[in-house]
């Protein structure tokens, strides 16, 4: 028993002196922008840019409303977002980019439809956040990676144009 304790102490001392190798930076899985303004104005600007690019919003998810509605059933009424409907997600696709993405790799279907979220948090009522989940630029081919970069560029470009970011 004493020997096991001594061995464990020696191991801990040796581990304490070790440094772990630096991990490579994690990729950004989401891209988020923040602006000051009114939720409805930012929402309208995003919708206009999407339409101006010839894209159609297929679905609008009212996330804040859903959380408020289901919170009652879960015995939690904590407010997360400012305002009753100030957390929404728009889902849409680009026939051109989606086709290229899936022609490059049919498994890229998981990246369609594209979604942009717009929200105002309860704690920061004057800030409007606009974000999206970045498609991982992976795959077995350069064509797959390039097509997924095109999705990322599209989403980022829509938000930058709507928020007037160069």
C-alpha positions as CSV (number, residue, x, y, z in Angstrom):
1,X,0.0,0.0,0.0
2,X,2.8,2.4,0.9
3,X,4.6,1.6,-2.3
4,X,1.5,2.3,-4.4
5,X,1.1,5.7,-2.6
6,X,4.7,6.6,-3.2
7,X,4.5,5.7,-6.9
8,X,1.3,7.7,-7.3
9,X,3.0,10.8,-5.6
10,X,6.1,10.4,-7.9
11,X,3.8,10.2,-10.9
12,X,1.9,13.3,-9.9
13,X,5.1,15.2,-9.3
14,X,6.4,14.2,-12.7
15,X,3.2,15.2,-14.4
16,X,3.2,18.6,-12.7
17,X,6.5,19.4,-14.3
18,X,5.3,18.5,-17.8
19,X,3.8,20.9,-20.2
20,X,1.3,19.8,-22.7
21,X,2.0,20.6,-26.3
22,X,0.0,23.6,-27.6
23,X,-3.2,22.6,-29.3
24,X,-3.9,24.0,-32.7
25,X,-6.5,26.7,-32.7
26,X,-10.1,25.4,-32.9
27,X,-11.9,26.5,-36.1
28,X,-14.6,29.1,-35.7
29,X,-17.8,27.1,-35.9
30,X,-19.9,30.2,-35.8
31,X,-19.5,33.7,-37.1
32,X,-21.3,36.5,-35.2
33,X,-21.7,40.2,-35.8
34,X,-23.1,42.8,-33.5
35,X,-24.6,46.1,-34.2
36,X,-26.6,48.7,-32.4
37,X,-30.1,49.4,-33.7
38,X,-33.6,48.1,-33.7
39,X,-34.2,44.4,-34.2
40,X,-36.9,44.9,-36.8
41,X,-34.6,47.2,-38.9
42,X,-31.7,44.7,-38.9
43,X,-34.1,41.8,-39.6
44,X,-35.6,43.8,-42.6
45,X,-32.1,44.6,-43.9
46,X,-31.1,40.9,-43.8
47,X,-34.3,39.9,-45.6
48,X,-33.8,42.5,-48.3
49,X,-30.2,41.4,-49.0
50,X,-31.3,37.7,-49.2
51,X,-34.1,38.7,-51.7
52,X,-31.7,40.9,-53.7
53,X,-29.5,37.9,-54.2
54,X,-32.4,36.0,-55.8
55,X,-32.8,33.8,-52.7
56,X,-36.1,32.9,-51.0
57,X,-36.5,32.5,-47.3
58,X,-38.2,29.1,-46.9
59,X,-38.8,29.3,-43.1
60,X,-38.6,31.7,-40.3
61,X,-38.2,30.1,-36.8
62,X,-39.4,32.2,-33.9
63,X,-36.9,31.0,-31.3
64,X,-37.8,33.4,-28.5
65,X,-41.5,32.6,-28.8
66,X,-40.7,28.8,-28.8
67,X,-38.6,29.1,-25.7
68,X,-41.2,31.2,-23.9
69,X,-44.0,28.7,-24.9
70,X,-42.1,25.5,-23.9
71,X,-40.5,27.1,-20.8
72,X,-43.8,26.9,-19.0
73,X,-43.9,23.1,-19.6
74,X,-40.4,22.8,-18.3
75,X,-41.1,24.9,-15.2
76,X,-38.7,27.6,-16.2
77,X,-39.7,31.1,-17.2
78,X,-36.2,32.7,-17.4
79,X,-36.1,35.2,-20.2
80,X,-33.1,34.8,-22.5
81,X,-33.9,37.2,-25.3
82,X,-35.2,40.7,-25.2
83,X,-38.7,41.1,-26.5
84,X,-41.2,38.5,-27.3
85,X,-40.0,37.7,-30.8
86,X,-36.5,39.1,-30.9
87,X,-34.7,35.8,-31.7
88,X,-35.4,34.5,-35.1
89,X,-33.7,32.3,-37.7
90,X,-34.1,32.4,-41.4
91,X,-33.6,29.3,-43.5
92,X,-32.9,29.5,-47.2
93,X,-30.9,27.9,-50.0
94,X,-29.1,28.9,-53.1
95,X,-29.8,26.5,-56.0
96,X,-26.5,27.3,-57.7
97,X,-24.3,26.9,-54.6
98,X,-26.2,24.0,-53.2
99,X,-25.9,22.1,-56.4
100,X,-22.2,22.7,-56.7
101,X,-21.8,21.7,-53.0
102,X,-23.6,18.4,-53.4
103,X,-22.2,17.6,-56.9
104,X,-18.8,17.9,-55.2
105,X,-19.9,15.5,-52.4
106,X,-23.5,14.3,-51.9
107,X,-22.8,14.1,-48.1
108,X,-22.7,18.0,-48.1
109,X,-26.5,17.8,-48.0
110,X,-26.2,18.4,-44.3
111,X,-25.2,22.0,-44.9
112,X,-28.4,22.8,-46.7
113,X,-30.5,24.8,-45.9
114,X,-28.4,27.8,-44.8
115,X,-29.5,29.6,-41.6
116,X,-28.9,33.1,-40.4
117,X,-30.0,34.0,-36.9
118,X,-30.9,37.5,-35.6
119,X,-31.4,38.1,-31.9
120,X,-31.2,40.6,-29.0
121,X,-30.3,39.2,-25.6
122,X,-32.1,40.2,-22.4
123,X,-28.9,41.5,-20.9
124,X,-27.9,43.6,-23.9
125,X,-31.2,45.1,-25.2
126,X,-29.5,47.7,-27.4
127,X,-27.3,45.2,-29.3
128,X,-28.6,43.2,-32.3
129,X,-26.6,40.0,-33.0
130,X,-26.5,38.4,-36.4
131,X,-24.8,35.0,-36.8
132,X,-24.6,31.8,-38.7
133,X,-23.1,28.4,-38.3
134,X,-20.1,28.0,-40.6
135,X,-19.9,25.0,-42.8
136,X,-16.8,23.0,-42.1
137,X,-14.7,23.1,-45.2
138,X,-13.9,19.5,-45.2
139,X,-14.4,16.6,-47.6
140,X,-12.2,14.4,-49.7
141,X,-11.8,16.8,-52.6
142,X,-10.7,20.3,-53.3
143,X,-14.1,20.8,-55.1
144,X,-16.0,20.0,-51.9
145,X,-13.9,22.3,-49.8
146,X,-14.2,25.1,-52.4
147,X,-18.0,24.7,-52.6
148,X,-18.3,24.8,-48.8
149,X,-16.2,28.0,-48.7
150,X,-18.7,29.4,-51.2
151,X,-21.5,28.8,-48.7
152,X,-19.5,30.5,-46.0
153,X,-18.7,33.4,-48.2
154,X,-22.4,33.7,-49.2
155,X,-23.7,33.8,-45.6
156,X,-20.9,36.2,-44.5
157,X,-21.5,38.4,-47.5
158,X,-25.2,38.7,-46.8
159,X,-24.6,39.8,-43.2
160,X,-21.8,42.2,-44.1
161,X,-23.9,43.8,-46.8
162,X,-27.0,44.1,-44.5
163,X,-24.9,45.6,-41.7
164,X,-22.8,47.8,-44.0
165,X,-19.5,46.2,-43.0
166,X,-16.7,46.4,-45.5
